[in-house]
Amino acid sequence: MHSRRLTSPTDFPTPTPLPPYAFIIQALYIPEDGYTVCLWKNGKFLTIQLPTPSTDPDSDVVEYFNKEYLAIQEHLSDIVLGKTNWAYFLINKDGKRTLAYRQRPMYKIKYPPYAPLIHEDEIQYIRPVRGYLREGLWKGRHVDVWVGWNDHSLRQLERQMRSYDLLRSLDVTYGVLGHIIDSQGNIIGMVTEPAYSRPFQATDLLAIDDAMARMRKLGIYYTLNECNVVMSLDGKVRFTHVWSVRPLKSGEEEFERLYQQKLMQQWYLHYHNRLNYARSQRYEKVCPLALVGLPSLAKSPSLFTAVFTRKHIEYKVQRDPNTPISSNRLPFRYRAQDKIALAETTRVEEVETIQDGKEDQDVPLRIPTDRKKRKHYIPYARDRRRERKVLLAPE
C-alpha cells in the first residue's frame, strides 16, 4: 500500500500580498469630452479623459483602449486622487505622456435639495458598483451613494433627485438620507438607504400592481422593467434607478394601465413556476477593470504583458475576501413560493382567453428566450454520427 503523508495547513504557502492596484469602474463616451474613464483607488475617484481615437474605420477599438489602459498603468504609482476632479494626458514630441490635472467646472444641479446636506469628506467609500453608484459608510452606517462624476451623470443625478421627490409620499423607494456637496457647495451626489433586497417573485405581483396603481393615481409615469423593481427584506415594493419617473401626459393614463396590466401577465407567465434570480446592486458581482502599476521602462511593455497583468490582478483581487470587489459575497438564499392563479395576480378576468402572439396586442405576452435547443455534433465523440441536444445561444 502506498503511504500518504497528511499535509497540515502550515505546509501550504501563504498568499503573497496584493500589489497596489486601482479600478476603472466605468468608461463612457460623451460627444463633447470623448472617451472618459472613472478611476478608483483607495476609496478615491478621478475622471481621466482619454486622447481622441483615430477616425480610421479600420482602426481597432480594443487596441485603442488597451494602449490607453497601458498608459494609465505606467502612471498609476504617480496618479494623485482627491486633489482635482479631472485629468488628461499630454503627449510630448517624443511620444511620452504626462498626466495633467485640473479642477473642471461641472454641470450645476438646479433642483432644490429636500434632505440634509452632507459634505463629500464625510463619506467613506468602500465598494465601487458603477461610476455613478457606490457603497459607503456615513456616520457608521452603510449607505448607497449616487455620485455624478461627469456632466452626463450629474444630469442623471438631477433627474434621480426629482424622481425621489415625486415618490416620497408613496413609500416605494429607499429613503433619501442627504445630498452630497463639494467644497464650493454644489450638489454632486445623493445618499440613500442601502438597497438590501430580494428579487420579486410571482407572489409579489399584486403588491407591484398596487404600487404602480398608486403612482398612476398621482399622475406619475414610470418605465417599469425587471431590473428596477425589487422587494425589501420587510416585504415592501422598492423601485431603483428611478430617473425615468415623470408626470403623466394627457391621455397616457389608460395606455399606462393597459401596458402595466399586460406586463404583469407577462411576468406571471414567466415566473409562476420558477424563481426569479435577478440580483440588486447590493448582491451582484462587480467586475471592474483592475489595473496594477507597471515600472517605467525605456520601452513600454507589450500590450500582451499589460493585458496579462490586468487579468492576473483581476483574478487575485476577486478571490481575496478583503478587497472591495471580492466575489466572496454572501449569496441571497431564495425561498420556495406558492403558486397563485393568473387572474388573481393580474386582476384580468379574461386571462384564459388570451393566446400567446395569436392576437393583435401592443405588448407580447411571451417573453422571448435567449436560448433554444439545437442539434450539436460533438467533435471529440468516438462516433461522429452520434448527436446530442444541448442548449446553445441563437446566432
Secondary structure, 3 states (H helix, E strand, C coil): CCCCCCCCHHHCCCCCCCCCEEEEEEEEEECCCEEEEEEEECCEEEEEECCCCCCCCCCCHHHHHHHHHHHHHHCHHHCCCCCCCEEEEEECCCCCEEEEEECCCCCCCCCCCCCCEEEHHHCEEEEECCCCEEEEEECCEEEEEEECCCHHHHHHHHHHHHHHHHCHHHCCCCCEEEEEECCCCCEEEEEECCCCEECCCHHHHHHHHHHHHHHHHCCEECCCCCCCEEEECCCCEEECCCCCCEECCCCHHHHHHHHHHHHHHHHHHHHCCCCCCCCCCCCCCCCCEEEECCCCCCCCCCHHHHHHHHHHHHHHHHHCCCCCCCCCCCCCCCCCCCCCCHHHHHCCCCHHHCCCCCCCCCCCCCCCCCCEEEEECCCCCCCCCCCEEEEECCC
